Amino acid sequence: MARPKKHILKAKVVSVHMTRSDQLVLKGLAKKCKLSISEYLLHAGLQIELKAKFSDEEIELFRQLVALGNNINQIAKHINTGKNITNEALGDLEKFSLIINKFK
């Protein structure tokens, strides 16, 4: 079991002047990292490595890959029993190929 995080009171406030466009850029970068703008600037200022989380499109592609992977396993079992592949199964294999090519 993981240790509970210690809650540290952050009592200091720092103001930053920026243009509206800079604010929008920072907001977008922070959102990709699932951080507030304050947390994002703190991490960036302390040179802590920042990684963007998966985009909604990448998450959806992953879900599709999982579903297609399950279908491929069923197709493999079907083939191993000596049965023929249906057109639907071939369509699933084509979808799988298209999604894989998006990651290349």
Residue pairs with C-beta under 8 A, 6 or more apart in sequence:
16 41
18 26
23 37
26 37
26 40
26 41
27 37
29 40
29 50
30 36
30 37
30 39
30 40
32 52
32 53
32 55
33 40
33 43
33 50
33 51
33 52
33 53
34 53
35 43
35 50
40 50
43 50
44 50
54 62
61 99
61 102
61 103
64 95
64 99
65 96
65 99
65 100
68 92
68 95
68 96
68 99
69 96
71 89
71 92
71 96
72 92
72 93
72 96
75 85
75 89
75 92
75 93
78 85
78 89
79 85
